[in-house]
Amino acid sequence: QVQLVESGGGLVQPGGSLRLSCAASGFTFSIYGMSWYRQAPGKERELVAAITNTGYSTHYADSVKGRFTISRDNAKNTVYLQMKSLKPEDTAVYYCNAGFRFPAFGSWGQGTQVTVSS
């Protein structure tokens, strides 16, 4: 059974940083690309960042380029999202899923809330 558990969210001031983690299980993590998505209130879920299974290639939404960094540790079955210079518009629930830029699985974790506010 696929399980995706996101953590690391919280309340942070504009300009601050957070590091999100996604622990994956129930599938062969090392052969899948992984992606982070976010969903703000009243908006559709959108792709934030993606990384190939080897970690050699990454993709970022224009809105987060230069501020967010996606990485992974295949030994720990975990994907990370380092977020810097956070803005109020980054406020959303953040989710991970397998797949490079497109979700591989129909089930999602509970997500982790990121709130950027002074």
Order of alpha helices (4+ residues) and beta strands (2+ residues): beta-beta-beta-beta-beta-beta-beta-beta-beta-beta
